[in-house]
Amino acid sequence: MRKNILYNDLSNVYVIILISLNLLYPYTFTGEVYRIFLLLGAIASFYTYQKLKKEKNDDWIYRSFSKLNNVFLVVMFLCFFIVFLNTNILYNVYVFPFFLILIGMYLGFIITRIFIINLS
């Protein structure tokens, strides 16, 4: 179970890093090669999430983390589709701070989940 969680977290962080690199270097990280790697990261994230969903665990910590992970994944994939279709919308005054806050919250969630699951 812990391997699947780690793989899911790594694939999600990969997608977040690619989207963040597009924010930092908008003219470098564009084009077909970038979109192929972004799409491969999204496929890996979806595949590891499906494997994680198949596991049944009755632990209340695992269930609560799974619910939070679902919420973050839905919002992350919305951002993924926005970046995949139109990268200029991320530079909007309202979307950019929301995306930065979301990245911080999700990375904090991943770190918290890794520490709590490994310590329990």
C-alpha positions as CSV (number, residue, x, y, z in Angstrom):
1,M,0.0,0.0,0.0
2,R,2.8,2.5,0.9
3,K,4.4,2.0,-2.5
4,N,1.2,2.9,-4.4
5,I,0.8,6.0,-2.2
6,L,4.4,7.0,-2.9
7,Y,4.0,6.4,-6.7
8,N,0.8,8.5,-6.7
9,D,2.5,11.3,-4.9
10,L,5.5,11.3,-7.1
11,S,3.4,11.3,-10.3
12,N,1.3,14.2,-8.9
13,V,4.4,16.2,-8.0
14,Y,5.8,15.6,-11.5
15,V,2.7,17.2,-13.0
16,I,2.8,20.0,-10.5
17,I,6.5,20.7,-11.3
18,L,5.8,20.7,-15.1
19,I,2.9,23.2,-14.7
20,S,5.1,25.3,-12.4
21,L,8.0,25.3,-14.9
22,N,5.5,26.6,-17.5
23,L,4.7,29.4,-15.1
24,L,8.3,30.3,-14.4
25,Y,9.6,30.0,-18.0
26,P,6.6,30.4,-20.3
27,Y,8.6,30.6,-23.5
28,T,10.8,27.7,-22.8
29,F,8.3,25.1,-21.5
30,T,5.8,25.2,-24.3
31,G,5.3,23.2,-27.5
32,E,4.7,19.6,-28.4
33,V,7.5,18.0,-26.3
34,Y,6.3,19.8,-23.2
35,R,2.7,18.7,-23.8
36,I,3.8,15.1,-24.4
37,F,5.6,15.0,-21.0
38,L,2.7,16.7,-19.3
39,L,0.3,14.2,-20.8
40,L,2.6,11.3,-19.8
41,G,2.6,12.6,-16.2
42,A,-1.1,12.9,-16.2
43,I,-1.5,9.3,-17.4
44,A,0.9,8.1,-14.8
45,S,-1.0,10.0,-12.1
46,F,-4.3,8.7,-13.2
47,Y,-3.0,5.1,-13.4
48,T,-1.5,5.2,-9.9
49,Y,-4.6,6.8,-8.5
50,Q,-6.7,4.0,-10.0
51,K,-4.4,1.4,-8.3
52,L,-4.7,3.3,-5.1
53,K,-8.5,3.4,-5.3
54,K,-8.7,-0.3,-5.7
55,E,-7.1,-0.9,-2.4
56,K,-9.5,-1.3,0.5
57,N,-8.3,-0.1,3.9
58,D,-10.5,0.5,6.9
59,D,-8.1,2.8,8.7
60,W,-9.8,6.1,9.3
61,I,-6.6,8.0,8.6
62,Y,-6.3,6.4,5.2
63,R,-10.0,7.1,4.4
64,S,-9.7,10.8,5.4
65,F,-6.5,11.2,3.4
66,S,-8.2,9.5,0.4
67,K,-11.1,12.0,0.5
68,L,-8.7,15.0,0.6
69,N,-6.6,13.5,-2.2
70,N,-9.7,13.2,-4.3
71,V,-10.4,16.9,-3.9
72,F,-6.9,17.9,-4.7
73,L,-6.7,15.7,-7.7
74,V,-9.9,17.0,-9.2
75,V,-8.6,20.6,-8.9
76,M,-5.1,19.6,-10.1
77,F,-6.6,18.0,-13.2
78,L,-8.7,21.1,-13.9
79,C,-5.5,23.1,-13.8
80,F,-3.8,20.5,-16.0
81,F,-6.5,20.8,-18.6
82,I,-6.3,24.6,-18.5
83,V,-2.6,24.5,-19.0
84,F,-2.9,21.8,-21.7
85,L,-5.5,23.8,-23.7
86,N,-4.5,27.4,-23.1
87,T,-1.4,28.4,-21.1
88,N,-2.1,32.1,-21.2
89,I,-5.0,31.8,-18.7
90,L,-2.6,30.9,-15.9
91,Y,-1.2,34.5,-16.0
92,N,-4.6,35.9,-15.1
93,V,-4.6,38.0,-12.0
94,Y,-7.2,35.8,-10.3
95,V,-6.0,32.4,-11.5
96,F,-2.3,32.7,-10.7
97,P,-2.6,33.3,-6.9
98,F,-5.2,30.5,-6.7
99,F,-2.9,28.1,-8.5
100,L,0.1,29.1,-6.2
101,I,-2.0,28.5,-3.1
102,L,-3.2,25.2,-4.5
103,I,0.3,24.0,-5.2
104,G,1.4,24.9,-1.6
105,M,-1.6,23.2,-0.1
106,Y,-1.2,20.1,-2.1
107,L,2.6,19.8,-1.5
108,G,1.9,20.3,2.3
109,F,-0.8,17.6,2.1
110,I,1.6,15.2,0.4
111,I,4.4,15.8,3.0
112,T,1.9,15.4,5.8
113,R,0.5,12.2,4.4
114,I,4.0,10.7,3.9
115,F,5.0,11.5,7.5
116,I,1.8,10.3,9.1
117,I,1.5,7.1,7.1
118,N,5.2,6.2,7.7
119,L,5.0,6.9,11.4
120,S,1.8,5.0,12.0
